[in-house]
Amino acid sequence: MEIKIKLYGRYREIAGKEEFQFKVNGDTIWDVIDKFVKKYSVIEKDKKFIMVLKNNTYASFDEKIEEGDTVTISPPVVSGG
C-alpha cells in the first residue's frame, strides 16, 4: 500500500525532504515507523518515542492505516526541568 509521509524537525533534515510517497507492507502505524527507521537508521534510538499523526490526528502505533493516508512523523518532545 502507498501512503504519504510528512516529516518535521530533524527528521526532515535527515531525509532531505518534507514529504514523500512511501510504500508499506503492513497495516499499522508501527509498520510505517519500523520501515522509516530501517531506511533512516540514525533515528533508531527514537523509535518508541516518535510522535505520529494519521490524517492530521494524533495516532497510536497500533492504529490501522489505509491506502492514501497521510502519516506525519515528528521527533519526540523533550522537556527539561
PDB file of N, CA, C and O in Angstrom, chain B, residues numbered from 101:
ATOM      1  N   MET B 101       0.836  -1.156   0.000  1.00  0.00           N
ATOM      2  CA  MET B 101       0.000   0.000   0.000  1.00  0.00           C
ATOM      3  C   MET B 101       0.886   1.225   0.000  1.00  0.00           C
ATOM      4  O   MET B 101       2.023   1.171   0.468  1.00  0.00           O
ATOM      5  N   GLU B 102       0.376   2.332  -0.521  1.00  0.00           N
ATOM      6  CA  GLU B 102       1.157   3.556  -0.587  1.00  0.00           C
ATOM      7  C   GLU B 102       0.471   4.651   0.220  1.00  0.00           C
ATOM      8  O   GLU B 102      -0.736   4.868   0.114  1.00  0.00           O
ATOM      9  N   ILE B 103       1.273   5.332   1.028  1.00  0.00           N
ATOM     10  CA  ILE B 103       0.781   6.431   1.848  1.00  0.00           C
ATOM     11  C   ILE B 103       1.709   7.626   1.661  1.00  0.00           C
ATOM     12  O   ILE B 103       2.783   7.504   1.072  1.00  0.00           O
ATOM     13  N   LYS B 104       1.285   8.775   2.165  1.00  0.00           N
ATOM     14  CA  LYS B 104       2.134   9.959   2.147  1.00  0.00           C
ATOM     15  C   LYS B 104       2.751  10.123   3.530  1.00  0.00           C
ATOM     16  O   LYS B 104       2.065   9.990   4.544  1.00  0.00           O
ATOM     17  N   ILE B 105       4.052  10.413   3.565  1.00  0.00           N
ATOM     18  CA  ILE B 105       4.765  10.691   4.807  1.00  0.00           C
ATOM     19  C   ILE B 105       5.110  12.179   4.833  1.00  0.00           C
ATOM     20  O   ILE B 105       5.638  12.719   3.861  1.00  0.00           O
ATOM     21  N   LYS B 106       4.810  12.830   5.942  1.00  0.00           N
ATOM     22  CA  LYS B 106       5.227  14.210   6.171  1.00  0.00           C
ATOM     23  C   LYS B 106       6.181  14.205   7.357  1.00  0.00           C
ATOM     24  O   LYS B 106       5.943  13.514   8.347  1.00  0.00           O
ATOM     25  N   LEU B 107       7.254  14.971   7.256  1.00  0.00           N
ATOM     26  CA  LEU B 107       8.290  14.974   8.291  1.00  0.00           C
ATOM     27  C   LEU B 107       8.457  16.359   8.904  1.00  0.00           C
ATOM     28  O   LEU B 107       8.282  17.381   8.240  1.00  0.00           O
ATOM     29  N   TYR B 108       8.802  16.362  10.188  1.00  0.00           N
ATOM     30  CA  TYR B 108       9.069  17.606  10.904  1.00  0.00           C
ATOM     31  C   TYR B 108      10.382  17.496  11.659  1.00  0.00           C
ATOM     32  O   TYR B 108      10.913  16.406  11.869  1.00  0.00           O
ATOM     33  N   GLY B 109      10.892  18.657  12.063  1.00  0.00           N
ATOM     34  CA  GLY B 109      12.097  18.712  12.881  1.00  0.00           C
ATOM     35  C   GLY B 109      13.298  18.109  12.181  1.00  0.00           C
ATOM     36  O   GLY B 109      13.461  18.224  10.966  1.00  0.00           O
ATOM     37  N   ARG B 110      14.125  17.472  12.970  1.00  0.00           N
ATOM     38  CA  ARG B 110      15.366  16.927  12.414  1.00  0.00           C
ATOM     39  C   ARG B 110      15.122  15.762  11.463  1.00  0.00           C
ATOM     40  O   ARG B 110      16.003  15.422  10.674  1.00  0.00           O
ATOM     41  N   TYR B 111      13.948  15.147  11.521  1.00  0.00           N
ATOM     42  CA  TYR B 111      13.648  14.061  10.573  1.00  0.00           C
ATOM     43  C   TYR B 111      13.596  14.605   9.150  1.00  0.00           C
ATOM     44  O   TYR B 111      14.015  13.935   8.206  1.00  0.00           O
ATOM     45  N   ARG B 112      13.087  15.809   9.005  1.00  0.00           N
ATOM     46  CA  ARG B 112      13.049  16.453   7.691  1.00  0.00           C
ATOM     47  C   ARG B 112      14.478  16.668   7.185  1.00  0.00           C
ATOM     48  O   ARG B 112      14.770  16.447   6.010  1.00  0.00           O
ATOM     49  N   GLU B 113      15.357  17.099   8.082  1.00  0.00           N
ATOM     50  CA  GLU B 113      16.755  17.322   7.709  1.00  0.00           C
ATOM     51  C   GLU B 113      17.450  16.004   7.355  1.00  0.00           C
ATOM     52  O   GLU B 113      18.212  15.942   6.391  1.00  0.00           O
ATOM     53  N   ILE B 114      17.189  14.964   8.126  1.00  0.00           N
ATOM     54  CA  ILE B 114      17.814  13.660   7.873  1.00  0.00           C
ATOM     55  C   ILE B 114      17.385  13.102   6.518  1.00  0.00           C
ATOM     56  O   ILE B 114      18.215  12.599   5.760  1.00  0.00           O
ATOM     57  N   ALA B 115      16.095  13.192   6.214  1.00  0.00           N
ATOM     58  CA  ALA B 115      15.575  12.647   4.956  1.00  0.00           C
ATOM     59  C   ALA B 115      15.856  13.569   3.767  1.00  0.00           C
ATOM     60  O   ALA B 115      15.860  13.124   2.620  1.00  0.00           O
ATOM     61  N   GLY B 116      16.089  14.857   4.046  1.00  0.00           N
ATOM     62  CA  GLY B 116      16.343  15.806   2.963  1.00  0.00           C
ATOM     63  C   GLY B 116      15.105  16.231   2.212  1.00  0.00           C
ATOM     64  O   GLY B 116      15.196  16.776   1.112  1.00  0.00           O
ATOM     65  N   LYS B 117      13.940  15.984   2.802  1.00  0.00           N
ATOM     66  CA  LYS B 117      12.681  16.405   2.173  1.00  0.00           C
ATOM     67  C   LYS B 117      11.578  16.501   3.222  1.00  0.00           C
ATOM     68  O   LYS B 117      11.665  15.906   4.296  1.00  0.00           O
ATOM     69  N   GLU B 118      10.552  17.253   2.889  1.00  0.00           N
ATOM     70  CA  GLU B 118       9.444  17.486   3.822  1.00  0.00           C
ATOM     71  C   GLU B 118       8.375  16.406   3.737  1.00  0.00           C
ATOM     72  O   GLU B 118       7.764  16.044   4.742  1.00  0.00           O
ATOM     73  N   GLU B 119       8.155  15.899   2.536  1.00  0.00           N
ATOM     74  CA  GLU B 119       7.149  14.838   2.374  1.00  0.00           C
ATOM     75  C   GLU B 119       7.478  13.981   1.159  1.00  0.00           C
ATOM     76  O   GLU B 119       8.172  14.417   0.240  1.00  0.00           O
ATOM     77  N   PHE B 120       6.962  12.750   1.174  1.00  0.00           N
ATOM     78  CA  PHE B 120       7.180  11.833   0.066  1.00  0.00           C
ATOM     79  C   PHE B 120       6.189  10.684   0.146  1.00  0.00           C
ATOM     80  O   PHE B 120       5.582  10.443   1.190  1.00  0.00           O
ATOM     81  N   GLN B 121       6.034   9.983  -0.957  1.00  0.00           N
ATOM     82  CA  GLN B 121       5.202   8.786  -1.002  1.00  0.00           C
ATOM     83  C   GLN B 121       6.019   7.630  -0.438  1.00  0.00           C
ATOM     84  O   GLN B 121       7.230   7.559  -0.644  1.00  0.00           O
ATOM     85  N   PHE B 122       5.359   6.735   0.266  1.00  0.00           N
ATOM     86  CA  PHE B 122       6.040   5.658   0.984  1.00  0.00           C
ATOM     87  C   PHE B 122       5.249   4.381   0.804  1.00  0.00           C
ATOM     88  O   PHE B 122       4.061   4.344   1.123  1.00  0.00           O
ATOM     89  N   LYS B 123       5.878   3.335   0.301  1.00  0.00           N
ATOM     90  CA  LYS B 123       5.213   2.035   0.160  1.00  0.00           C
ATOM     91  C   LYS B 123       5.448   1.230   1.422  1.00  0.00           C
ATOM     92  O   LYS B 123       6.579   1.107   1.892  1.00  0.00           O
ATOM     93  N   VAL B 124       4.370   0.682   1.970  1.00  0.00           N
ATOM     94  CA  VAL B 124       4.431  -0.060   3.225  1.00  0.00           C
ATOM     95  C   VAL B 124       3.812  -1.441   3.041  1.00  0.00           C
ATOM     96  O   VAL B 124       2.734  -1.577   2.462  1.00  0.00           O
ATOM     97  N   ASN B 125       4.498  -2.455   3.536  1.00  0.00           N
ATOM     98  CA  ASN B 125       3.942  -3.806   3.586  1.00  0.00           C
ATOM     99  C   ASN B 125       3.504  -4.043   5.021  1.00  0.00           C
ATOM    100  O   ASN B 125       4.284  -4.529   5.839  1.00  0.00           O
ATOM    101  N   GLY B 126       2.287  -3.709   5.322  1.00  0.00           N
ATOM    102  CA  GLY B 126       1.760  -3.823   6.677  1.00  0.00           C
ATOM    103  C   GLY B 126       0.496  -2.996   6.763  1.00  0.00           C
ATOM    104  O   GLY B 126       0.062  -2.389   5.783  1.00  0.00           O
ATOM    105  N   ASP B 127      -0.092  -2.981   7.954  1.00  0.00           N
ATOM    106  CA  ASP B 127      -1.362  -2.272   8.048  1.00  0.00           C
ATOM    107  C   ASP B 127      -1.497  -1.385   9.288  1.00  0.00           C
ATOM    108  O   ASP B 127      -2.599  -0.945   9.616  1.00  0.00           O
ATOM    109  N   THR B 128      -0.373  -1.117   9.984  1.00  0.00           N
ATOM    110  CA  THR B 128      -0.454  -0.254  11.162  1.00  0.00           C
ATOM    111  C   THR B 128       0.601   0.851  11.097  1.00  0.00           C
ATOM    112  O   THR B 128       1.541   0.794  10.304  1.00  0.00           O
ATOM    113  N   ILE B 129       0.420   1.844  11.943  1.00  0.00           N
ATOM    114  CA  ILE B 129       1.399   2.921  12.072  1.00  0.00           C
ATOM    115  C   ILE B 129       2.761   2.322  12.433  1.00  0.00           C
ATOM    116  O   ILE B 129       3.789   2.778  11.932  1.00  0.00           O
ATOM    117  N   TRP B 130       2.774   1.301  13.301  1.00  0.00           N
ATOM    118  CA  TRP B 130       4.044   0.684  13.688  1.00  0.00           C
ATOM    119  C   TRP B 130       4.809   0.176  12.473  1.00  0.00           C
ATOM    120  O   TRP B 130       6.033   0.296  12.421  1.00  0.00           O
ATOM    121  N   ASP B 131       4.101  -0.393  11.492  1.00  0.00           N
ATOM    122  CA  ASP B 131       4.750  -0.863  10.272  1.00  0.00           C
ATOM    123  C   ASP B 131       5.414   0.297   9.527  1.00  0.00           C
ATOM    124  O   ASP B 131       6.502   0.145   8.972  1.00  0.00           O
ATOM    125  N   VAL B 132       4.755   1.448   9.521  1.00  0.00           N
ATOM    126  CA  VAL B 132       5.311   2.642   8.886  1.00  0.00           C
ATOM    127  C   VAL B 132       6.570   3.080   9.629  1.00  0.00           C
ATOM    128  O   VAL B 132       7.612   3.312   9.015  1.00  0.00           O
ATOM    129  N   ILE B 133       6.468   3.193  10.960  1.00  0.00           N
ATOM    130  CA  ILE B 133       7.610   3.617  11.779  1.00  0.00           C
ATOM    131  C   ILE B 133       8.781   2.649  11.598  1.00  0.00           C
ATOM    132  O   ILE B 133       9.924   3.073  11.428  1.00  0.00           O
ATOM    133  N   ASP B 134       8.492   1.369  11.636  1.00  0.00           N
ATOM    134  CA  ASP B 134       9.537   0.357  11.502  1.00  0.00           C
ATOM    135  C   ASP B 134      10.283   0.505  10.175  1.00  0.00           C
ATOM    136  O   ASP B 134      11.513   0.468  10.147  1.00  0.00           O
ATOM    137  N   LYS B 135       9.556   0.670   9.094  1.00  0.00           N
ATOM    138  CA  LYS B 135      10.198   0.818   7.779  1.00  0.00           C
ATOM    139  C   LYS B 135      10.956   2.136   7.693  1.00  0.00           C
ATOM    140  O   LYS B 135      12.051   2.188   7.132  1.00  0.00           O
ATOM    141  N   PHE B 136      10.381   3.200   8.242  1.00  0.00           N
ATOM    142  CA  PHE B 136      11.031   4.510   8.230  1.00  0.00           C
ATOM    143  C   PHE B 136      12.369   4.444   8.977  1.00  0.00           C
ATOM    144  O   PHE B 136      13.378   4.954   8.490  1.00  0.00           O
ATOM    145  N   VAL B 137      12.376   3.823  10.144  1.00  0.00           N
ATOM    146  CA  VAL B 137      13.601   3.709  10.946  1.00  0.00           C
ATOM    147  C   VAL B 137      14.643   2.833  10.232  1.00  0.00           C
ATOM    148  O   VAL B 137      15.840   3.107  10.318  1.00  0.00           O
ATOM    149  N   LYS B 138      14.203   1.800   9.541  1.00  0.00           N
ATOM    150  CA  LYS B 138      15.149   0.973   8.787  1.00  0.00           C
ATOM    151  C   LYS B 138      15.795   1.767   7.655  1.00  0.00           C
ATOM    152  O   LYS B 138      16.968   1.570   7.339  1.00  0.00           O
ATOM    153  N   LYS B 139      15.023   2.663   7.052  1.00  0.00           N
ATOM    154  CA  LYS B 139      15.544   3.499   5.965  1.00  0.00           C
ATOM    155  C   LYS B 139      16.496   4.564   6.496  1.00  0.00           C
ATOM    156  O   LYS B 139      17.503   4.870   5.857  1.00  0.00           O
ATOM    157  N   TYR B 140      16.185   5.129   7.659  1.00  0.00           N
ATOM    158  CA  TYR B 140      16.996   6.175   8.284  1.00  0.00           C
ATOM    159  C   TYR B 140      17.439   5.692   9.663  1.00  0.00           C
ATOM    160  O   TYR B 140      16.907   6.130  10.683  1.00  0.00           O
ATOM    161  N   SER B 141      18.403   4.799   9.686  1.00  0.00           N
ATOM    162  CA  SER B 141      18.799   4.115  10.922  1.00  0.00           C
ATOM    163  C   SER B 141      19.354   5.042  11.997  1.00  0.00           C
ATOM    164  O   SER B 141      19.433   4.645  13.160  1.00  0.00           O
ATOM    165  N   VAL B 142      19.738   6.255  11.644  1.00  0.00           N
ATOM    166  CA  VAL B 142      20.259   7.198  12.620  1.00  0.00           C
ATOM    167  C   VAL B 142      19.212   7.539  13.695  1.00  0.00           C
ATOM    168  O   VAL B 142      19.573   8.007  14.774  1.00  0.00           O
ATOM    169  N   ILE B 143      17.944   7.313  13.415  1.00  0.00           N
ATOM    170  CA  ILE B 143      16.898   7.625  14.405  1.00  0.00           C
ATOM    171  C   ILE B 143      16.411   6.397  15.171  1.00  0.00           C
ATOM    172  O   ILE B 143      15.376   6.452  15.834  1.00  0.00           O
ATOM    173  N   GLU B 144      17.138   5.309  15.085  1.00  0.00           N
ATOM    174  CA  GLU B 144      16.755   4.071  15.775  1.00  0.00           C
ATOM    175  C   GLU B 144      16.463   4.304  17.262  1.00  0.00           C
ATOM    176  O   GLU B 144      15.512   3.732  17.795  1.00  0.00           O
ATOM    177  N   LYS B 145      17.250   5.120  17.927  1.00  0.00           N
ATOM    178  CA  LYS B 145      17.064   5.337  19.374  1.00  0.00           C
ATOM    179  C   LYS B 145      15.747   6.053  19.690  1.00  0.00           C
ATOM    180  O   LYS B 145      15.272   5.992  20.823  1.00  0.00           O
ATOM    181  N   ASP B 146      15.161   6.723  18.712  1.00  0.00           N
ATOM    182  CA  ASP B 146      13.886   7.433  18.900  1.00  0.00           C
ATOM    183  C   ASP B 146      12.668   6.540  18.684  1.00  0.00           C
ATOM    184  O   ASP B 146      11.550   6.930  19.021  1.00  0.00           O
ATOM    185  N   LYS B 147      12.867   5.368  18.136  1.00  0.00           N
ATOM    186  CA  LYS B 147      11.795   4.541  17.571  1.00  0.00           C
ATOM    187  C   LYS B 147      10.526   4.470  18.428  1.00  0.00           C
ATOM    188  O   LYS B 147       9.427   4.661  17.907  1.00  0.00           O
ATOM    189  N   LYS B 148      10.655   4.204  19.707  1.00  0.00           N
ATOM    190  CA  LYS B 148       9.466   4.031  20.557  1.00  0.00           C
ATOM    191  C   LYS B 148       8.847   5.352  21.001  1.00  0.00           C
ATOM    192  O   LYS B 148       7.772   5.366  21.599  1.00  0.00           O
ATOM    193  N   PHE B 149       9.525   6.461  20.710  1.00  0.00           N
ATOM    194  CA  PHE B 149       9.070   7.755  21.230  1.00  0.00           C
ATOM    195  C   PHE B 149       8.655   8.742  20.142  1.00  0.00           C
ATOM    196  O   PHE B 149       8.270   9.872  20.443  1.00  0.00           O
ATOM    197  N   ILE B 150       8.730   8.326  18.894  1.00  0.00           N
ATOM    198  CA  ILE B 150       8.351   9.186  17.780  1.00  0.00           C
ATOM    199  C   ILE B 150       6.896   9.621  17.940  1.00  0.00           C
ATOM    200  O   ILE B 150       6.034   8.833  18.329  1.00  0.00           O
ATOM    201  N   MET B 151       6.647  10.891  17.631  1.00  0.00           N
ATOM    202  CA  MET B 151       5.272  11.403  17.655  1.00  0.00           C
ATOM    203  C   MET B 151       4.688  11.236  16.255  1.00  0.00           C
ATOM    204  O   MET B 151       5.345  11.534  15.257  1.00  0.00           O
ATOM    205  N   VAL B 152       3.452  10.758  16.192  1.00  0.00           N
ATOM    206  CA  VAL B 152       2.869  10.453  14.894  1.00  0.00           C
ATOM    207  C   VAL B 152       1.415  10.912  14.816  1.00  0.00           C
ATOM    208  O   VAL B 152       0.657  10.823  15.782  1.00  0.00           O
ATOM    209  N   LEU B 153       1.058  11.402  13.637  1.00  0.00           N
ATOM    210  CA  LEU B 153      -0.324  11.766  13.340  1.00  0.00           C
ATOM    211  C   LEU B 153      -0.763  10.982  12.109  1.00  0.00           C
ATOM    212  O   LEU B 153       0.037  10.716  11.211  1.00  0.00           O
ATOM    213  N   LYS B 154      -2.014  10.623  12.079  1.00  0.00           N
ATOM    214  CA  LYS B 154      -2.597   9.989  10.897  1.00  0.00           C
ATOM    215  C   LYS B 154      -3.701  10.908  10.416  1.00  0.00           C
ATOM    216  O   LYS B 154      -4.668  11.156  11.136  1.00  0.00           O
ATOM    217  N   ASN B 155      -3.559  11.410   9.213  1.00  0.00           N
ATOM    218  CA  ASN B 155      -4.541  12.332   8.644  1.00  0.00           C
ATOM    219  C   ASN B 155      -4.824  13.497   9.598  1.00  0.00           C
ATOM    220  O   ASN B 155      -5.976  13.850   9.850  1.00  0.00           O
ATOM    221  N   ASN B 156      -3.744  14.080  10.119  1.00  0.00           N
ATOM    222  CA  ASN B 156      -3.776  15.270  10.996  1.00  0.00           C
ATOM    223  C   ASN B 156      -4.380  15.050  12.372  1.00  0.00           C
ATOM    224  O   ASN B 156      -4.779  16.012  13.029  1.00  0.00           O
ATOM    225  N   THR B 157      -4.457  13.798  12.825  1.00  0.00           N
ATOM    226  CA  THR B 157      -4.951  13.481  14.162  1.00  0.00           C
ATOM    227  C   THR B 157      -3.922  12.584  14.848  1.00  0.00           C
ATOM    228  O   THR B 157      -3.441  11.617  14.258  1.00  0.00           O
ATOM    229  N   TYR B 158      -3.584  12.915  16.115  1.00  0.00           N
ATOM    230  CA  TYR B 158      -2.628  12.073  16.841  1.00  0.00           C
ATOM    231  C   TYR B 158      -3.077  10.617  16.798  1.00  0.00           C
ATOM    232  O   TYR B 158      -4.263  10.310  16.923  1.00  0.00           O
ATOM    233  N   ALA B 159      -2.098   9.725  16.618  1.00  0.00           N
ATOM    234  CA  ALA B 159      -2.416   8.299  16.458  1.00  0.00           C
ATOM    235  C   ALA B 159      -1.468   7.452  17.296  1.00  0.00           C
ATOM    236  O   ALA B 159      -0.337   7.847  17.579  1.00  0.00           O
ATOM    237  N   SER B 160      -1.954   6.281  17.683  1.00  0.00           N
ATOM    238  CA  SER B 160      -1.106   5.315  18.388  1.00  0.00           C
ATOM    239  C   SER B 160      -0.450   4.408  17.352  1.00  0.00           C
ATOM    240  O   SER B 160      -0.906   4.317  16.212  1.00  0.00           O
ATOM    241  N   PHE B 161       0.621   3.742  17.760  1.00  0.00           N
ATOM    242  CA  PHE B 161       1.362   2.896  16.839  1.00  0.00           C
ATOM    243  C   PHE B 161       0.550   1.705  16.341  1.00  0.00           C
ATOM    244  O   PHE B 161       0.860   1.162  15.281  1.00  0.00           O
ATOM    245  N   ASP B 162      -0.475   1.286  17.070  1.00  0.00           N
ATOM    246  CA  ASP B 162      -1.258   0.128  16.632  1.00  0.00           C
ATOM    247  C   ASP B 162      -2.469   0.519  15.779  1.00  0.00           C
ATOM    248  O   ASP B 162      -3.266  -0.340  15.401  1.00  0.00           O
ATOM    249  N   GLU B 163      -2.607   1.791  15.480  1.00  0.00           N
ATOM    250  CA  GLU B 163      -3.733   2.238  14.651  1.00  0.00           C
ATOM    251  C   GLU B 163      -3.548   1.771  13.207  1.00  0.00           C
ATOM    252  O   GLU B 163      -2.438   1.784  12.675  1.00  0.00           O
ATOM    253  N   LYS B 164      -4.644   1.362  12.588  1.00  0.00           N
ATOM    254  CA  LYS B 164      -4.631   0.859  11.213  1.00  0.00           C
ATOM    255  C   LYS B 164      -4.426   2.009  10.225  1.00  0.00           C
ATOM    256  O   LYS B 164      -4.871   3.134  10.454  1.00  0.00           O
ATOM    257  N   ILE B 165      -3.749   1.702   9.134  1.00  0.00           N
ATOM    258  CA  ILE B 165      -3.592   2.658   8.046  1.00  0.00           C
ATOM    259  C   ILE B 165      -4.261   2.090   6.806  1.00  0.00           C
ATOM    260  O   ILE B 165      -4.460   0.882   6.674  1.00  0.00           O
ATOM    261  N   GLU B 166      -4.603   3.009   5.893  1.00  0.00           N
ATOM    262  CA  GLU B 166      -5.234   2.624   4.640  1.00  0.00           C
ATOM    263  C   GLU B 166      -4.542   3.329   3.492  1.00  0.00           C
ATOM    264  O   GLU B 166      -3.894   4.358   3.681  1.00  0.00           O
ATOM    265  N   GLU B 167      -4.680   2.778   2.315  1.00  0.00           N
ATOM    266  CA  GLU B 167      -4.137   3.373   1.099  1.00  0.00           C
ATOM    267  C   GLU B 167      -4.512   4.856   1.038  1.00  0.00           C
ATOM    268  O   GLU B 167      -5.672   5.220   1.228  1.00  0.00           O
ATOM    269  N   GLY B 168      -3.512   5.708   0.772  1.00  0.00           N
ATOM    270  CA  GLY B 168      -3.762   7.138   0.618  1.00  0.00           C
ATOM    271  C   GLY B 168      -3.715   7.948   1.901  1.00  0.00           C
ATOM    272  O   GLY B 168      -3.810   9.174   1.845  1.00  0.00           O
ATOM    273  N   ASP B 169      -3.570   7.305   3.061  1.00  0.00           N
ATOM    274  CA  ASP B 169      -3.459   8.048   4.321  1.00  0.00           C
ATOM    275  C   ASP B 169      -2.202   8.913   4.304  1.00  0.00           C
ATOM    276  O   ASP B 169      -1.253   8.648   3.566  1.00  0.00           O
ATOM    277  N   THR B 170      -2.221   9.952   5.135  1.00  0.00           N
ATOM    278  CA  THR B 170      -1.039  10.765   5.375  1.00  0.00           C
ATOM    279  C   THR B 170      -0.588  10.523   6.802  1.00  0.00           C
ATOM    280  O   THR B 170      -1.360  10.697   7.745  1.00  0.00           O
ATOM    281  N   VAL B 171       0.671  10.119   6.957  1.00  0.00           N
ATOM    282  CA  VAL B 171       1.247   9.874   8.271  1.00  0.00           C
ATOM    283  C   VAL B 171       2.333  10.925   8.491  1.00  0.00           C
ATOM    284  O   VAL B 171       3.279  11.033   7.711  1.00  0.00           O
ATOM    285  N   THR B 172       2.180  11.689   9.559  1.00  0.00           N
ATOM    286  CA  THR B 172       3.141  12.728   9.914  1.00  0.00           C
ATOM    287  C   THR B 172       4.022  12.212  11.040  1.00  0.00           C
ATOM    288  O   THR B 172       3.530  11.706  12.048  1.00  0.00           O
ATOM    289  N   ILE B 173       5.328  12.346  10.857  1.00  0.00           N
ATOM    290  CA  ILE B 173       6.292  11.828  11.822  1.00  0.00           C
ATOM    291  C   ILE B 173       7.133  12.975  12.357  1.00  0.00           C
ATOM    292  O   ILE B 173       7.729  13.737  11.597  1.00  0.00           O
ATOM    293  N   SER B 174       7.169  13.084  13.699  1.00  0.00           N
ATOM    294  CA  SER B 174       7.944  14.126  14.368  1.00  0.00           C
ATOM    295  C   SER B 174       8.841  13.506  15.419  1.00  0.00           C
ATOM    296  O   SER B 174       8.515  12.468  15.994  1.00  0.00           O
ATOM    297  N   PRO B 175       9.989  14.154  15.670  1.00  0.00           N
ATOM    298  CA  PRO B 175      10.844  13.660  16.755  1.00  0.00           C
ATOM    299  C   PRO B 175      10.137  13.765  18.091  1.00  0.00           C
ATOM    300  O   PRO B 175       9.196  14.548  18.229  1.00  0.00           O
ATOM    301  N   PRO B 176      10.570  12.991  19.082  1.00  0.00           N
ATOM    302  CA  PRO B 176       9.961  13.066  20.411  1.00  0.00           C
ATOM    303  C   PRO B 176      10.189  14.462  21.020  1.00  0.00           C
ATOM    304  O   PRO B 176      11.204  15.109  20.762  1.00  0.00           O
ATOM    305  N   VAL B 177       9.241  14.894  21.813  1.00  0.00           N
ATOM    306  CA  VAL B 177       9.355  16.162  22.515  1.00  0.00           C
ATOM    307  C   VAL B 177      10.028  15.909  23.851  1.00  0.00           C
ATOM    308  O   VAL B 177       9.623  15.026  24.608  1.00  0.00           O
ATOM    309  N   VAL B 178      11.051  16.685  24.130  1.00  0.00           N
ATOM    310  CA  VAL B 178      11.784  16.535  25.375  1.00  0.00           C
ATOM    311  C   VAL B 178      11.715  17.847  26.123  1.00  0.00           C
ATOM    312  O   VAL B 178      11.918  18.916  25.548  1.00  0.00           O
ATOM    313  N   SER B 179      11.427  17.758  27.406  1.00  0.00           N
ATOM    314  CA  SER B 179      11.418  18.975  28.217  1.00  0.00           C
ATOM    315  C   SER B 179      12.420  18.818  29.348  1.00  0.00           C
ATOM    316  O   SER B 179      12.651  17.720  29.854  1.00  0.00           O
ATOM    317  N   GLY B 180      12.994  19.917  29.723  1.00  0.00           N
ATOM    318  CA  GLY B 180      13.960  19.891  30.820  1.00  0.00           C
ATOM    319  C   GLY B 180      13.288  20.275  32.130  1.00  0.00           C
ATOM    320  O   GLY B 180      12.122  20.670  32.154  1.00  0.00           O
ATOM    321  N   GLY B 181      13.997  20.159  33.154  1.00  0.00           N
ATOM    322  CA  GLY B 181      13.365  20.589  34.378  1.00  0.00           C
ATOM    323  C   GLY B 181      14.119  20.248  35.538  1.00  0.00           C
ATOM    324  O   GLY B 181      13.703  20.552  36.656  1.00  0.00           O
TER     325      GLY B 181
END
